[in-house]
Every structure is written in C-alpha cells, then in structure tokens.
C-alpha cells in the first residue's frame, strides 16, 4: 500500500517552491552583508541583511524537512514540519493582532526608525539609497516635513554649521519633470525658505503620512496578499496532516496483517 501521490507531490511542490525562495533570500542576504559598508549595521535597530539570512535559513531548514518527509514518507520529519508551520502561523496571527491593537506604537516606532535613518543618512550608502527611493516614490521629504532634515549634521540649518549642504535637503526631495536632467544641488538652501516658496522646488510633505495613506489606499491588496499566504500555509498544514494520517493508516494495516498471520 502507498500514500496518495496527489497529496505527496502537491505537498512536495509547495515545499520545494518555498525552499528555492529561501535559498534566494539567503543569497541576497549574504550579498548585501558582504557588499554593505562598514558601520552600516548600526544604522537601524536591526541589520536587514542579517534578518534576511536568518529568516532564509529558518525557512530553508523547515521546507527541507517538508520536501524530504513528503517525498520519502518519513513520519518524524513531517511531524516536525507540521508543528513548525503551526508555530509560524500562530506567531503571524499574534503579530498581526498586536500590530493592529498597538498600531499607534508601531507608527511611533516607524517614525523613530526613519528619524534615525535621517541622522545616519550620509554614514551608510545602502540606507541613503533606501531613503532616496522612499522620498522619490512617495514624493515626500523627511518624516513629518522637509525641516526634519535639519536633524542631520550635514543638512542642519544652524549658523555654525560649516557644511556646504547647510539648510539643504537631499536631491530625492526635489520636484522634477520626467525629462529634466538630475541636479543633485536642487535642494540647497530650501530649509531657509518659507514653505510656500520651498514647495516650488521640493516636496515639503512628510513621508510618514504618505506611506500611511498609501497603506490605507492599498489595504485590500495588502490584506489579500496576507490572506493568500495564510491560506497557503493552512493548505500546506492540511496536506501534511492528510499524508501523516495515510502513513499511520498504512502502518496499522501492516501491523494488523502481521498479527493476523
């Protein structure tokens, strides 16, 4: 007697896809870790490259158990795989619930991280590129408004600041046409201007409000992706339970036949 090939290979396919994806996560994380500049690890609360490697390794190990267990009908591997998925699912639900309940605290933490990123803007090229991407993508400048850039020692708008970028903002804050040549000095002296004058050259609105607005506008898309991942995990767990039940049933039949003989 054999287990259902449909259940076995469907489960194996799911595990294999996530296994390959986790391998890519590890590769990207290692590349980012080796390519990152010295001192960049301290730019944020946690190093994104290191998190990517850790999460990738965790998924790699768990999905490897699922692939091997499904392909070879190994009960102990499937049980470890099932309980690992259940734990991850439980943590995801708890995390989403806590994030919803303490949304204000999450927002404050995000603001603090963004402000820390502004302070360390010139110290880390990867962080600099990330902030530039966010500001260009959402057409914003700073956390609350463009004057937040005064928290950076190079852009600080104080009289005793010797930097050439005094009272400036990064070029990613600038209002630019699609055919306009990039001018990296377009944000110079904009912090010393009135808001009505500055907004002719740069985006004066903060990024935090823009990101929150984007999240609200794409709530169904984000929720749909989250729900899709949740259903995929539930389906994988269900397939694992079905395969385990078949293995147990076959073992009982074999033991019953031996006892009868």
Secondary structure, DSSP 8 states (H G I E B T S, - for coil): ----HHHHHHHHHHHHHHHHHHHHHHHHHHHHHHHS-TTGGGGSSS-HHHHHHHHHHHHHHHHHHHHHHHHHT-HHHHHHHHHHHHHHHHHHHHHHHHHHHTHHHHHHHHHHHHHHHHHTTTT-HHHHHHHHHHHHHHT--SSSBGGGGGGSTTT---TT---TTTT---GGGB---TTS---TTTTTTGGGS-HHHHTTTB--B-HHHHHHHHHHHTHHHHHHHHHHHHHHHHHHHHHHHHHHHHHHHHHHHHHHHHHH-
